[in-house]
Amino acid sequence: MVVLSTEGVVTNSNAIDMVWLWGAKAFPFSASREKELWKQENRILQLLIDGIDPLFTKLVEEGKHFCIYGSDNISWIKEFNDKLKKIKSAGIQLEAIYVGYRNQSKDVGNILDISIEENSSISLSTTKMKLFWLRLESINNSIGRLEQTAQCNSSLQQVLRLLDACETSNDWMIIGKGSSSDVIILKRRKVQECLNLLPELDENVGKLGLFGAIRCAMGSPLPVKSCYDDEIIPSEEGLTEETVFCSRCKRPVEKFVVYQCNVTESAEQ
């Protein structure tokens, strides 16, 4: 999909990925607009799943914890679902959605049968699985056109980590919550380590939240040095009763009320 300016100049040699990822928001579909959208992008899960299945949208809107995972290993998936049952039995709410694997074969039908039989994970149809991987491919293509990805925002860095996990491992998982940009991405044995620990973390989940409990248990110790980072957020976002964590050191933060005046016109007027 080639995009021309009103003067007939090519502004984007391939805008189809922008259409797929952002729709009308990407107008005028120029290369400069693509860079601008990535600078503004603060979504992770929505970027991956938008428009694929209404269930995804519902999980995001309800602010629920859920994970998306992929694998072509039947025994690994059986083990994953067994551990997921134990997690739910421990009272930890975590929905899991299986999205298949890149370059799916006929074996994916057998895997879907297992998921349905286990009744632990939500399974998409093979058509929707292909849509997920096509969307991931569009993300990869779009990011590939960017320059200096090392200087991109934290959300894009997380997307890059997920793309790397999908490229370097057939067994991977991403855990997120609603529209939050905070996610945990694991692959290979780290996935099983996480799932093994979760049933024992019920008490810590209540204190630290799911992400905080996982990070502590996975051997990612909280920094000993002092941290004085702060972040001002809109009042409606600050109404959450859940524990909020520092984006820099990952420790629970204290909440303060700040009254900020944003008047810009001259006082004499």
Buried (B, 14 or more C-beta within 10 A) or exposed (E): EEBEEEEEEEBBEBBBBBBBBBEEEBEEBBBEBBBEBBEEBBBBBBBBBBEBBEBBBEBBEEEBBBBBBBBBBEEBBBBBBEBBEBBBEEEBEBBBBBBBBEEBEEEBEEBBEBBEEBEBBBBBEBEBBBBBBEBBBBBBBBBEBBEEEEEBBEBBEBBBBBBEBBEEBBBBBBBBBBEBBBBBBBBBEBBBBBBBBBBEBEEBBEEBBBBBBBBBBBEEEBEEEEEEEEEEEEEEEEEEEEBBBBEEBBBBBEEEEEEEEEEEEEEEE
